Amino acid sequence: MSHAADQGPTYRADAVTEPREPTLGNLVSDLSAQLPELIRSELRLAQAEVAEKGKRAGIGIGMFSAAGLLGFFGLAGLLTTLVLVLDLWLPAWAAALIVTGVLLAAAAVAALVGKNKVAEAAPVKPERAIEGLKQDVATVKGER
C-alpha cells in the first residue's frame, strides 16, 4: 500500500500560476451571455421613461381640454352679456360681464398650466435609456 494517498494532495511549484487575463473567447462569451439582459434592462428603462412622459403629456392635454371648455362657457357668457346689454339695458349685464370675465380668466390659467405640463413632457424620446445604451456601446468598444 502506498503512503502517497495518505499524505493528501501534492502541489508543484509550477502548478501555482498568476491569474491570467481573460482570453478574447472568454470575453466574447461573457458579452454574449450578458448582452440580452443588458438590452432587456435598457428596454425596461425606456418603457418606464416613455410612460412617465406620456402621463405628463396626458395631464397637459387634459388641462388644454379644460381650457377649451372654460373658454367655450366664457364665450357663451360673453354672448349672453351682449344679449342682455342690447335687449334690456339693465344692470343685469354687469353681473353677466363679471361672470364672463371670471370664466375667461380661468380658461387662461388652465391654458398656461396645460402648456407647462406639455412642455415638461417634451421630448418624448427616452433620454436616459439612450444615454445608457451609448455608454454600453462605449464600454463594449473598450472606450471606458
N, C-alpha and C positions, 0 to 999 in steps of 0.2 A: 504494500500500500504506500502511496506516495504522500509525502508531507506537504507538497506544494498546494494541495487542495485545502489543507488546514491553515495555511498561512494567510488566506484571503487573497484579494486581487493584487497583482503586482503592477507597478507603474514604471514606465520607462521615461527617462528624462526627455526624450524627443517626442513622446506622445502628448505632452502638455504644450499647447501652442497658444499663441496670442490670438484673440478674437480677430477674425478676418473681416474685411469689407464685404458686404453682400455682393453677390455677382449680379450682372445685368439680368440674367434669367430670373433670379430671386426677386429683384426689384420689379420687373415686368409682371411676374406672378402676383406679387403683393398688390401692385397697382390694379391689375385686372380683378383681383378679389375685392378691393376696397372701392373701386370706381362706381359700381352700381349703387352702393349705399350712399356714397357721396352725392351722386346725381339725384337719388330719391330725396335726400335731406334738403338739397337745394330747391327741388321742385316743391317740397312741402313749405319751405320758406317763401317761395314765390307765390304759392296759393294763398298763404296767410296774408301776405302783403297786399295782394290784389283784392282780397276780401275786405281788408281794413279800409283800403282806399275806396272801394265800391260802397261801403257803408257810409263813409263821409260824403261821397257824391250823392247818395240817396237822400241823406238829410238835407243837403243843399237843394236838390231838386224838389223835395217836399216844401222847403221854405219858399222857393220860387212859385210853387203851386199856391201856397197860402197868400203870397204877394199878389198873384193874379186874381184870386178870389176876392181878397180885400179891395183890390183895385176895381174889380167889377162892381162890388157893392158901393164903392166910392163914386163911381160913375153913375150908378143908379140914384144915389143920394144927390149928386150934383144935378142930375136931370129933374129929380123931384123938387129940388130947390128952385130951379129955373121955372118949373111949372107953377110952384107956389108964388114966386115973385111976380110972374106975369099974370097969374089968374086972380090972386087975392089982394096983393099989395098990403098984406098984413104982417105983423111981426113974426108970424109963424115961419116965414122964410129964414129969419135969422137963426132959429133953432135948427132948421134943416141944413143950413150952411155950416153950422158948428159941427153937426154930426158928420157931414161930408168931409170936412177938414180933418177930423179925428180919424176917419176911415182911411183917407189918403195918406196921412202921416204914418199910420200903422202899416200900410202897404209899403211905404218907402223903407221903414225899418226892417220889415220882413225881407224885402228885396236885398238890402245890404247884408243882412245876416246870411241869406242864401248864397249870395255872391261869394262871401268869405268862406263858407263851407265848401263850395265847389272848388275854389282856388286852393284850399288846403289839400284836396284830394288829387290835384293835378301835379305831375303827370301820373298816369295810371300804371306805367311800367314798374315792375318790382325791382327797385334800385338796389336794395341790399342783397337780393339774390344774385343779381347781375354782377355786383362787385365781388361777391363770394366766389362765383364761377371764374371771374377774371383772376382772382388770387389762386384758385385751384389750378388753373391752366399755367400760371406763372410758376407755381410750385412744381408741377409735373415737368415743365421745361427746365427746371433747375435754376430759375432766376432768383429764388428765395431760399 
